[in-house]
Amino acid sequence: MIPLVKVAMPPRELLMPALEDVLYGGMLAEGEHVYRFESEFSKTFHLPLALATSSGTGALHIALLLAGTCPGDEVITTSMTAEPTNTVIMQCGATPVFADVDPETGNLDPGSVESLLSTRTRAIVVVHYAGFPADLTALRRIADQNGISLIEDAAHSLGARYADQGIGTIGDYAIFSLQAIKHMTTVDGGILTMRDASKATQARKLRWFGMAKGIPRTEVDIEYIGFKYNMSNVSAVIGLAQLESIGPLISRHIDNGRFFDKAIGAIPGLDINRIDPECQPSYWLYTVLSDNSQDIERCMAEIGVSASKLHRPNHYHTVFAPMRRPMQGVDTYYRRLTHIPCGWWVTDEDRERIVNALRKG
Ligand SMILES: Cc1ncc(COP(=O)(O)O)c(C=O)c1O
């Protein structure tokens, strides 16, 4: 079976010596390896800075707090995402306000976002779903005009670009997930980046109980509560090894994605995500849209390819029931979508086979 998602591990001969060094080196927790990983990550993806965390969820929690999210605030967000996007908003004591999505992309519809602004809106969280950048021009404008923060949840979209800028550089804050099945992994981990580097000190404290590193534990003072969201040297060593081949790996996702755009886009009865001119996706998953999504799953299963919907729109969960509102765009997109694999493990032959099977129906 060709899986929908797959763990990408660097070659054993590259990773194991480095891993062994750190495991037996006596410095397992946050240290030099983490700081080197942060520096290499920000260089690789042209980010103003990168703070490594224990998860994308932790990074997003910190981003919301840096944006000033307090109990009673509202955060405009999408339901078409993995659950952590919205559970962290509630962890801040704020209310997720679900805006509708564009049924042709699955990404936030700026018009819907604008219609939901209130005096309590603190931030907009935008997800670049499945690796497709959302309309950052419109969302940036809305955030600026209303004095609120734009937070990019780029968990799916490492290496994507928007208007020729790296994803994660247009929002005030952005996060990446380095969880097992993403473009790259540190087993679990995340990255937080931000436009205003003066907030980095606060961010570092928030990821470590509220304490500054480098000050003797007997002298350090906690002024506000932080969390245990730091990354370990062990994860960082895996991340450093991953970065050595991340360019070609993401390029292969993109090459497969563009192949499918052309080939699947030409099959009658099937649609592909609309790709706006500014949008350069990194195709974490490939999304096929059709009125018979179950037939696509069946057709793929027949040729040994795993295909499915991956996430449940978050407002279907009981915990988000009080925030439910009619969202035709989400309903349509979710009903029509099927994800098929398009990552580095999909060969030229695999992708031809997938397209031929879809053509036959
Ligand atoms: C859209 C989205 N946001 C946030 C997260 C949270 O990332 P992590 O699993 O690294 O905590 C995920 C993870 O799966 C995700 O898919």
PDBQT file of the ligand as one rigid body, heavy atoms in Angstrom, charges set to zero:
ROOT
HETATM    1  C1  LIG A 401      -2.774  22.393  11.164  1.00  0.00    +0.000 C 
HETATM    2  C2  LIG A 401      -2.053  21.925  12.376  1.00  0.00    +0.000 A 
HETATM    3  N1  LIG A 401      -1.800  22.800  13.357  1.00  0.00    +0.000 NA
HETATM    4  C3  LIG A 401      -1.133  22.459  14.459  1.00  0.00    +0.000 A 
HETATM    5  C4  LIG A 401      -0.680  21.174  14.650  1.00  0.00    +0.000 A 
HETATM    6  C5  LIG A 401       0.034  20.838  15.896  1.00  0.00    +0.000 C 
HETATM    7  O1  LIG A 401       1.327  20.400  15.665  1.00  0.00    +0.000 OA
HETATM    8  P1  LIG A 401       2.031  19.331  16.625  1.00  0.00    +0.000 P 
HETATM    9  O2  LIG A 401       1.451  17.993  16.349  1.00  0.00    +0.000 OA
HETATM   10  O3  LIG A 401       3.470  19.440  16.240  1.00  0.00    +0.000 OA
HETATM   11  O4  LIG A 401       1.794  19.763  18.008  1.00  0.00    +0.000 OA
HETATM   12  C6  LIG A 401      -0.929  20.222  13.671  1.00  0.00    +0.000 A 
HETATM   13  C7  LIG A 401      -0.444  18.859  13.861  1.00  0.00    +0.000 C 
HETATM   14  O5  LIG A 401      -0.693  17.874  13.516  1.00  0.00    +0.000 OA
HETATM   15  C8  LIG A 401      -1.626  20.598  12.495  1.00  0.00    +0.000 A 
HETATM   16  O6  LIG A 401      -1.882  19.709  11.532  1.00  0.00    +0.000 OA
ENDROOT
TORSDOF 0
